[in-house]
Amino acid sequence: NIPTNAKWSQNGVTIAGGNGEGGATNQLYHPWGLFVDDDLTVVIADYENHRIMQWKNGDTANGQVVAGGNGEGNGLHQLKYPTDV
């Protein structure tokens, strides 16, 4: 729940991706699903890279691959176009 007296920053900050589309850990390629947990960790389904990426609170440089990232497929170490987390 968002409190009625909540205030928002005037200027946004890029915390995930922001370096053009691609497959590096500081890039996303058609991100779809997004989740932010209680520790403010951002988790994103990186659709075209067939992976789930995670950015811990305060880390704006590089994310961490937490699932997939080994090409498209149905192996235990692969994902195929993930759309949500």
Biopython code that builds the backbone (N, CA, C, O; Angstrom):
import numpy as np
from Bio.PDB.StructureBuilder import StructureBuilder

atoms = [
    (1, "ASN", "N", (0.831, -1.186, 0.000)),
    (1, "ASN", "CA", (0.000, 0.000, 0.000)),
    (1, "ASN", "C", (0.872, 1.246, 0.000)),
    (1, "ASN", "O", (1.880, 1.313, 0.704)),
    (2, "ILE", "N", (0.482, 2.211, -0.780)),
    (2, "ILE", "CA", (1.209, 3.477, -0.852)),
    (2, "ILE", "C", (0.502, 4.478, 0.057)),
    (2, "ILE", "O", (-0.690, 4.731, -0.116)),
    (3, "PRO", "N", (1.222, 5.052, 1.024)),
    (3, "PRO", "CA", (0.595, 6.031, 1.917)),
    (3, "PRO", "C", (0.083, 7.239, 1.138)),
    (3, "PRO", "O", (0.649, 7.605, 0.108)),
    (4, "THR", "N", (-0.982, 7.853, 1.631)),
    (4, "THR", "CA", (-1.566, 9.010, 0.953)),
    (4, "THR", "C", (-0.628, 10.207, 0.959)),
    (4, "THR", "O", (-0.760, 11.086, 0.109)),
    (5, "ASN", "N", (0.309, 10.266, 1.888)),
    (5, "ASN", "CA", (1.254, 11.389, 1.950)),
    (5, "ASN", "C", (2.608, 11.047, 1.317)),
    (5, "ASN", "O", (3.594, 11.740, 1.568)),
    (6, "ALA", "N", (2.667, 9.993, 0.504)),
    (6, "ALA", "CA", (3.922, 9.591, -0.154)),
    (6, "ALA", "C", (4.404, 10.691, -1.091)),
    (6, "ALA", "O", (3.605, 11.353, -1.753)),
    (7, "LYS", "N", (5.719, 10.876, -1.138)),
    (7, "LYS", "CA", (6.320, 11.869, -2.031)),
    (7, "LYS", "C", (7.267, 11.154, -2.972)),
    (7, "LYS", "O", (7.910, 10.178, -2.585)),
    (8, "TRP", "N", (7.359, 11.624, -4.190)),
    (8, "TRP", "CA", (8.173, 11.001, -5.226)),
    (8, "TRP", "C", (9.272, 11.955, -5.663)),
    (8, "TRP", "O", (9.088, 13.173, -5.666)),
    (9, "SER", "N", (10.397, 11.401, -6.027)),
    (9, "SER", "CA", (11.512, 12.189, -6.534)),
    (9, "SER", "C", (11.118, 12.851, -7.845)),
    (9, "SER", "O", (10.403, 12.257, -8.651)),
    (10, "GLN", "N", (11.571, 14.055, -8.058)),
    (10, "GLN", "CA", (11.287, 14.782, -9.294)),
    (10, "GLN", "C", (12.025, 14.177, -10.477)),
    (10, "GLN", "O", (11.556, 14.261, -11.612)),
    (11, "ASN", "N", (13.178, 13.567, -10.218)),
    (11, "ASN", "CA", (14.011, 13.030, -11.292)),
    (11, "ASN", "C", (14.176, 11.528, -11.126)),
    (11, "ASN", "O", (14.507, 11.044, -10.044)),
    (12, "GLY", "N", (13.942, 10.802, -12.202)),
    (12, "GLY", "CA", (14.097, 9.353, -12.173)),
    (12, "GLY", "C", (15.554, 8.938, -12.258)),
    (12, "GLY", "O", (16.406, 9.709, -12.701)),
    (13, "VAL", "N", (15.834, 7.721, -11.833)),
    (13, "VAL", "CA", (17.173, 7.151, -11.873)),
    (13, "VAL", "C", (17.077, 5.784, -12.529)),
    (13, "VAL", "O", (16.248, 4.965, -12.134)),
    (14, "THR", "N", (17.913, 5.529, -13.523)),
    (14, "THR", "CA", (17.950, 4.214, -14.156)),
    (14, "THR", "C", (18.710, 3.263, -13.248)),
    (14, "THR", "O", (19.865, 3.515, -12.903)),
    (15, "ILE", "N", (18.055, 2.158, -12.856)),
    (15, "ILE", "CA", (18.717, 1.208, -11.960)),
    (15, "ILE", "C", (18.966, -0.142, -12.618)),
    (15, "ILE", "O", (19.663, -0.982, -12.048)),
    (16, "ALA", "N", (18.414, -0.368, -13.803)),
    (16, "ALA", "CA", (18.605, -1.650, -14.488)),
    (16, "ALA", "C", (18.674, -1.395, -15.984)),
    (16, "ALA", "O", (17.832, -0.691, -16.541)),
    (17, "GLY", "N", (19.671, -1.966, -16.627)),
    (17, "GLY", "CA", (19.822, -1.734, -18.067)),
    (17, "GLY", "C", (20.301, -0.317, -18.321)),
    (17, "GLY", "O", (21.184, 0.182, -17.623)),
    (18, "GLY", "N", (19.724, 0.324, -19.308)),
    (18, "GLY", "CA", (20.081, 1.702, -19.612)),
    (18, "GLY", "C", (21.312, 1.848, -20.481)),
    (18, "GLY", "O", (21.788, 2.964, -20.689)),
    (19, "ASN", "N", (21.836, 0.757, -20.990)),
    (19, "ASN", "CA", (23.034, 0.800, -21.825)),
    (19, "ASN", "C", (22.767, 0.215, -23.202)),
    (19, "ASN", "O", (23.617, -0.460, -23.782)),
    (20, "GLY", "N", (21.588, 0.481, -23.710)),
    (20, "GLY", "CA", (21.195, -0.063, -25.005)),
    (20, "GLY", "C", (20.826, -1.529, -24.876)),
    (20, "GLY", "O", (21.099, -2.163, -23.857)),
    (21, "GLU", "N", (20.202, -2.063, -25.918)),
    (21, "GLU", "CA", (19.823, -3.473, -25.839)),
    (21, "GLU", "C", (21.019, -4.367, -26.102)),
    (21, "GLU", "O", (21.880, -4.051, -26.923)),
    (22, "GLY", "N", (21.062, -5.480, -25.398)),
    (22, "GLY", "CA", (22.170, -6.409, -25.563)),
    (22, "GLY", "C", (22.163, -7.470, -24.492)),
    (22, "GLY", "O", (21.219, -7.569, -23.708)),
    (23, "GLY", "N", (23.210, -8.260, -24.456)),
    (23, "GLY", "CA", (23.283, -9.399, -23.559)),
    (23, "GLY", "C", (24.267, -9.273, -22.418)),
    (23, "GLY", "O", (24.459, -10.233, -21.671)),
    (24, "ALA", "N", (24.908, -8.103, -22.254)),
    (24, "ALA", "CA", (25.834, -7.910, -21.130)),
    (24, "ALA", "C", (25.040, -7.770, -19.830)),
    (24, "ALA", "O", (23.824, -7.580, -19.869)),
    (25, "THR", "N", (25.708, -7.859, -18.689)),
    (25, "THR", "CA", (25.002, -7.770, -17.410)),
    (25, "THR", "C", (24.537, -6.355, -17.070)),
    (25, "THR", "O", (23.834, -6.160, -16.078)),
    (26, "ASN", "N", (24.917, -5.373, -17.875)),
    (26, "ASN", "CA", (24.394, -4.018, -17.695)),
    (26, "ASN", "C", (23.411, -3.658, -18.809)),
    (26, "ASN", "O", (23.140, -2.481, -19.045)),
    (27, "GLN", "N", (22.878, -4.672, -19.494)),
    (27, "GLN", "CA", (21.936, -4.466, -20.587)),
    (27, "GLN", "C", (20.753, -5.425, -20.463)),
    (27, "GLN", "O", (20.839, -6.476, -19.828)),
    (28, "LEU", "N", (19.649, -5.027, -21.092)),
    (28, "LEU", "CA", (18.471, -5.875, -21.231)),
    (28, "LEU", "C", (18.085, -5.887, -22.698)),
    (28, "LEU", "O", (18.447, -4.978, -23.445)),
    (29, "TYR", "N", (17.353, -6.909, -23.116)),
    (29, "TYR", "CA", (16.906, -7.008, -24.502)),
    (29, "TYR", "C", (15.435, -7.412, -24.474)),
    (29, "TYR", "O", (15.099, -8.592, -24.377)),
    (30, "HIS", "N", (14.577, -6.416, -24.559)),
    (30, "HIS", "CA", (13.121, -6.542, -24.466)),
    (30, "HIS", "C", (12.686, -7.077, -23.101)),
    (30, "HIS", "O", (12.139, -8.176, -23.010)),
    (31, "PRO", "N", (12.930, -6.302, -22.042)),
    (31, "PRO", "CA", (12.485, -6.716, -20.714)),
    (31, "PRO", "C", (10.963, -6.733, -20.618)),
    (31, "PRO", "O", (10.288, -5.862, -21.167)),
    (32, "TRP", "N", (10.437, -7.719, -19.926)),
    (32, "TRP", "CA", (8.984, -7.833, -19.759)),
    (32, "TRP", "C", (8.617, -7.705, -18.289)),
    (32, "TRP", "O", (8.428, -6.592, -17.799)),
    (33, "GLY", "N", (8.512, -8.819, -17.578)),
    (33, "GLY", "CA", (8.052, -8.789, -16.192)),
    (33, "GLY", "C", (9.047, -8.125, -15.259)),
    (33, "GLY", "O", (10.258, -8.195, -15.465)),
    (34, "LEU", "N", (8.513, -7.478, -14.224)),
    (34, "LEU", "CA", (9.327, -6.768, -13.240)),
    (34, "LEU", "C", (8.777, -7.067, -11.854)),
    (34, "LEU", "O", (7.563, -7.105, -11.658)),
    (35, "PHE", "N", (9.666, -7.276, -10.898)),
    (35, "PHE", "CA", (9.266, -7.494, -9.508)),
    (35, "PHE", "C", (10.273, -6.796, -8.611)),
    (35, "PHE", "O", (11.476, -6.847, -8.865)),
    (36, "VAL", "N", (9.787, -6.143, -7.563)),
    (36, "VAL", "CA", (10.651, -5.523, -6.555)),
    (36, "VAL", "C", (10.283, -6.149, -5.213)),
    (36, "VAL", "O", (9.128, -6.083, -4.794)),
    (37, "ASP", "N", (11.270, -6.762, -4.531)),
    (37, "ASP", "CA", (10.967, -7.429, -3.264)),
    (37, "ASP", "C", (11.109, -6.461, -2.090)),
    (37, "ASP", "O", (11.398, -5.280, -2.280)),
    (38, "ASP", "N", (10.903, -6.973, -0.879)),
    (38, "ASP", "CA", (10.941, -6.136, 0.324)),
    (38, "ASP", "C", (12.308, -5.517, 0.587)),
    (38, "ASP", "O", (12.401, -4.494, 1.266)),
    (39, "ASP", "N", (13.373, -6.123, 0.058)),
    (39, "ASP", "CA", (14.725, -5.583, 0.214)),
    (39, "ASP", "C", (15.087, -4.619, -0.908)),
    (39, "ASP", "O", (16.235, -4.183, -1.004)),
    (40, "LEU", "N", (14.114, -4.280, -1.762)),
    (40, "LEU", "CA", (14.272, -3.395, -2.922)),
    (40, "LEU", "C", (15.176, -3.998, -3.990)),
    (40, "LEU", "O", (15.799, -3.270, -4.764)),
    (41, "THR", "N", (15.249, -5.318, -4.035)),
    (41, "THR", "CA", (15.929, -6.012, -5.121)),
    (41, "THR", "C", (14.998, -6.015, -6.323)),
    (41, "THR", "O", (13.831, -6.389, -6.205)),
    (42, "VAL", "N", (15.505, -5.603, -7.475)),
    (42, "VAL", "CA", (14.722, -5.558, -8.714)),
    (42, "VAL", "C", (15.025, -6.816, -9.519)),
    (42, "VAL", "O", (16.187, -7.135, -9.772)),
    (43, "VAL", "N", (13.971, -7.531, -9.921)),
    (43, "VAL", "CA", (14.102, -8.755, -10.704)),
    (43, "VAL", "C", (13.327, -8.556, -12.004)),
    (43, "VAL", "O", (12.163, -8.155, -11.980)),
    (44, "ILE", "N", (13.972, -8.837, -13.143)),
    (44, "ILE", "CA", (13.379, -8.562, -14.455)),
    (44, "ILE", "C", (13.486, -9.784, -15.348)),
    (44, "ILE", "O", (14.534, -10.425, -15.421)),
    (45, "ALA", "N", (12.384, -10.103, -16.032)),
    (45, "ALA", "CA", (12.393, -11.140, -17.064)),
    (45, "ALA", "C", (12.952, -10.511, -18.335)),
    (45, "ALA", "O", (12.308, -9.654, -18.940)),
    (46, "ASP", "N", (14.132, -10.927, -18.736)),
    (46, "ASP", "CA", (14.825, -10.406, -19.923)),
    (46, "ASP", "C", (14.473, -11.316, -21.106)),
    (46, "ASP", "O", (15.178, -12.280, -21.402)),
    (47, "TYR", "N", (13.380, -10.986, -21.764)),
    (47, "TYR", "CA", (12.711, -11.830, -22.757)),
    (47, "TYR", "C", (13.623, -12.357, -23.861)),
    (47, "TYR", "O", (13.738, -13.570, -24.036)),
    (48, "GLU", "N", (14.267, -11.474, -24.602)),
    (48, "GLU", "CA", (15.070, -11.892, -25.757)),
    (48, "GLU", "C", (16.401, -12.540, -25.366)),
    (48, "GLU", "O", (16.998, -13.263, -26.165)),
    (49, "ASN", "N", (16.867, -12.282, -24.139)),
    (49, "ASN", "CA", (18.102, -12.924, -23.676)),
    (49, "ASN", "C", (17.825, -14.240, -22.945)),
    (49, "ASN", "O", (18.756, -14.908, -22.495)),
    (50, "HIS", "N", (16.555, -14.611, -22.827)),
    (50, "HIS", "CA", (16.173, -15.893, -22.225)),
    (50, "HIS", "C", (16.770, -16.051, -20.826)),
    (50, "HIS", "O", (17.377, -17.071, -20.501)),
    (51, "ARG", "N", (16.579, -15.005, -20.003)),
    (51, "ARG", "CA", (17.162, -15.043, -18.663)),
    (51, "ARG", "C", (16.348, -14.192, -17.698)),
    (51, "ARG", "O", (15.536, -13.362, -18.109)),
    (52, "ILE", "N", (16.578, -14.411, -16.416)),
    (52, "ILE", "CA", (16.031, -13.574, -15.357)),
    (52, "ILE", "C", (17.216, -12.842, -14.732)),
    (52, "ILE", "O", (18.196, -13.459, -14.316)),
    (53, "MET", "N", (17.106, -11.517, -14.676)),
    (53, "MET", "CA", (18.172, -10.677, -14.132)),
    (53, "MET", "C", (17.750, -10.090, -12.795)),
    (53, "MET", "O", (16.566, -9.859, -12.550)),
    (54, "GLN", "N", (18.731, -9.853, -11.934)),
    (54, "GLN", "CA", (18.479, -9.290, -10.615)),
    (54, "GLN", "C", (19.461, -8.161, -10.333)),
    (54, "GLN", "O", (20.653, -8.277, -10.616)),
    (55, "TRP", "N", (18.949, -7.064, -9.773)),
    (55, "TRP", "CA", (19.772, -5.951, -9.307)),
    (55, "TRP", "C", (19.468, -5.746, -7.835)),
    (55, "TRP", "O", (18.333, -5.444, -7.465)),
    (56, "LYS", "N", (20.488, -5.911, -6.988)),
    (56, "LYS", "CA", (20.338, -5.665, -5.555)),
    (56, "LYS", "C", (20.229, -4.165, -5.310)),
    (56, "LYS", "O", (20.716, -3.360, -6.105)),
    (57, "ASN", "N", (19.592, -3.800, -4.217)),
    (57, "ASN", "CA", (19.429, -2.404, -3.840)),
    (57, "ASN", "C", (20.792, -1.711, -3.804)),
    (57, "ASN", "O", (21.708, -2.175, -3.123)),
    (58, "GLY", "N", (20.925, -0.613, -4.528)),
    (58, "GLY", "CA", (22.163, 0.162, -4.565)),
    (58, "GLY", "C", (23.094, -0.200, -5.704)),
    (58, "GLY", "O", (24.013, 0.561, -6.006)),
    (59, "ASP", "N", (22.882, -1.342, -6.346)),
    (59, "ASP", "CA", (23.732, -1.752, -7.472)),
    (59, "ASP", "C", (23.108, -1.267, -8.768)),
    (59, "ASP", "O", (22.099, -1.811, -9.216)),
    (60, "THR", "N", (23.696, -0.258, -9.364)),
    (60, "THR", "CA", (23.172, 0.276, -10.621)),
    (60, "THR", "C", (24.094, -0.024, -11.794)),
    (60, "THR", "O", (23.791, 0.352, -12.926)),
    (61, "ALA", "N", (25.206, -0.690, -11.546)),
    (61, "ALA", "CA", (26.177, -0.940, -12.613)),
    (61, "ALA", "C", (25.864, -2.219, -13.379)),
    (61, "ALA", "O", (25.621, -2.168, -14.584)),
    (62, "ASN", "N", (25.867, -3.345, -12.714)),
    (62, "ASN", "CA", (25.679, -4.634, -13.370)),
    (62, "ASN", "C", (24.703, -5.490, -12.593)),
    (62, "ASN", "O", (24.741, -5.553, -11.364)),
    (63, "GLY", "N", (23.830, -6.146, -13.332)),
    (63, "GLY", "CA", (22.913, -7.090, -12.721)),
    (63, "GLY", "C", (23.548, -8.463, -12.635)),
    (63, "GLY", "O", (24.684, -8.672, -13.061)),
    (64, "GLN", "N", (22.797, -9.390, -12.077)),
    (64, "GLN", "CA", (23.250, -10.769, -11.927)),
    (64, "GLN", "C", (22.224, -11.673, -12.593)),
    (64, "GLN", "O", (21.023, -11.528, -12.362)),
    (65, "VAL", "N", (22.691, -12.606, -13.418)),
    (65, "VAL", "CA", (21.804, -13.596, -14.016)),
    (65, "VAL", "C", (21.441, -14.593, -12.926)),
    (65, "VAL", "O", (22.325, -15.229, -12.352)),
    (66, "VAL", "N", (20.141, -14.740, -12.630)),
    (66, "VAL", "CA", (19.721, -15.666, -11.577)),
    (66, "VAL", "C", (18.989, -16.884, -12.136)),
    (66, "VAL", "O", (18.745, -17.841, -11.401)),
    (67, "ALA", "N", (18.636, -16.867, -13.416)),
    (67, "ALA", "CA", (18.026, -18.032, -14.077)),
    (67, "ALA", "C", (18.218, -17.888, -15.574)),
    (67, "ALA", "O", (18.145, -16.783, -16.111)),
    (68, "GLY", "N", (18.463, -18.996, -16.245)),
    (68, "GLY", "CA", (18.643, -18.981, -17.697)),
    (68, "GLY", "C", (19.961, -18.353, -18.085)),
    (68, "GLY", "O", (20.967, -18.499, -17.390)),
    (69, "GLY", "N", (19.943, -17.643, -19.217)),
    (69, "GLY", "CA", (21.153, -16.997, -19.707)),
    (69, "GLY", "C", (22.053, -17.917, -20.499)),
    (69, "GLY", "O", (23.176, -17.545, -20.838)),
    (70, "ASN", "N", (21.578, -19.108, -20.799)),
    (70, "ASN", "CA", (22.362, -20.090, -21.547)),
    (70, "ASN", "C", (21.712, -20.397, -22.886)),
    (70, "ASN", "O", (21.723, -21.535, -23.355)),
    (71, "GLY", "N", (21.148, -19.363, -23.490)),
    (71, "GLY", "CA", (20.478, -19.541, -24.771)),
    (71, "GLY", "C", (19.064, -20.069, -24.594)),
    (71, "GLY", "O", (18.692, -20.552, -23.525)),
    (72, "GLU", "N", (18.294, -19.969, -25.652)),
    (72, "GLU", "CA", (16.914, -20.443, -25.656)),
    (72, "GLU", "C", (16.880, -21.963, -25.567)),
    (72, "GLU", "O", (17.664, -22.647, -26.225)),
    (73, "GLY", "N", (15.974, -22.487, -24.756)),
    (73, "GLY", "CA", (15.855, -23.935, -24.695)),
    (73, "GLY", "C", (14.984, -24.400, -23.555)),
    (73, "GLY", "O", (14.416, -23.593, -22.819)),
    (74, "ASN", "N", (14.881, -25.714, -23.411)),
    (74, "ASN", "CA", (14.073, -26.281, -22.341)),
    (74, "ASN", "C", (14.902, -27.119, -21.370)),
    (74, "ASN", "O", (14.358, -27.925, -20.614)),
    (75, "GLY", "N", (16.219, -26.924, -21.395)),
    (75, "GLY", "CA", (17.081, -27.585, -20.422)),
    (75, "GLY", "C", (16.910, -26.957, -19.048)),
    (75, "GLY", "O", (16.364, -25.860, -18.927)),
    (76, "LEU", "N", (17.374, -27.647, -18.011)),
    (76, "LEU", "CA", (17.255, -27.127, -16.652)),
    (76, "LEU", "C", (18.018, -25.824, -16.457)),
    (76, "LEU", "O", (17.727, -25.079, -15.521)),
    (77, "HIS", "N", (18.981, -25.535, -17.313)),
    (77, "HIS", "CA", (19.798, -24.325, -17.217)),
    (77, "HIS", "C", (19.377, -23.275, -18.246)),
    (77, "HIS", "O", (20.110, -22.314, -18.478)),
    (78, "GLN", "N", (18.213, -23.445, -18.862)),
    (78, "GLN", "CA", (17.766, -22.546, -19.925)),
    (78, "GLN", "C", (16.336, -22.068, -19.680)),
    (78, "GLN", "O", (15.569, -22.684, -18.941)),
    (79, "LEU", "N", (16.004, -20.949, -20.325)),
    (79, "LEU", "CA", (14.639, -20.435, -20.381)),
    (79, "LEU", "C", (14.317, -20.148, -21.834)),
    (79, "LEU", "O", (15.213, -20.048, -22.673)),
    (80, "LYS", "N", (13.035, -20.017, -22.126)),
    (80, "LYS", "CA", (12.605, -19.680, -23.476)),
    (80, "LYS", "C", (11.608, -18.534, -23.377)),
    (80, "LYS", "O", (10.452, -18.730, -23.003)),
    (81, "TYR", "N", (12.071, -17.336, -23.715)),
    (81, "TYR", "CA", (11.260, -16.123, -23.719)),
    (81, "TYR", "C", (10.472, -15.927, -22.417)),
    (81, "TYR", "O", (9.241, -15.942, -22.443)),
    (82, "PRO", "N", (11.153, -15.746, -21.284)),
    (82, "PRO", "CA", (10.421, -15.522, -20.028)),
    (82, "PRO", "C", (9.666, -14.199, -20.074)),
    (82, "PRO", "O", (10.180, -13.200, -20.579)),
    (83, "THR", "N", (8.457, -14.196, -19.551)),
    (83, "THR", "CA", (7.625, -12.993, -19.613)),
    (83, "THR", "C", (7.269, -12.421, -18.254)),
    (83, "THR", "O", (6.750, -11.307, -18.181)),
    (84, "ASP", "N", (7.531, -13.142, -17.180)),
    (84, "ASP", "CA", (7.146, -12.632, -15.867)),
    (84, "ASP", "C", (8.017, -13.259, -14.785)),
    (84, "ASP", "O", (8.652, -14.293, -14.995)),
    (85, "VAL", "N", (8.032, -12.617, -13.636)),
    (85, "VAL", "CA", (8.764, -13.129, -12.477)),
    (85, "VAL", "C", (7.880, -13.049, -11.250)),
    (85, "VAL", "O", (8.303, -13.431, -10.159)),
]
sb = StructureBuilder()
sb.init_structure("model")
sb.init_model(0)
sb.init_chain("A")
sb.init_seg("    ")
for serial, (resi, resn, name, xyz) in enumerate(atoms, 1):
    if name == "N":
        sb.init_residue(resn, " ", resi, " ")
    sb.init_atom(name, np.array(xyz, "f"), 0.0, 1.0, " ", f" {name:<3s}", serial, name[0])
structure = sb.get_structure()
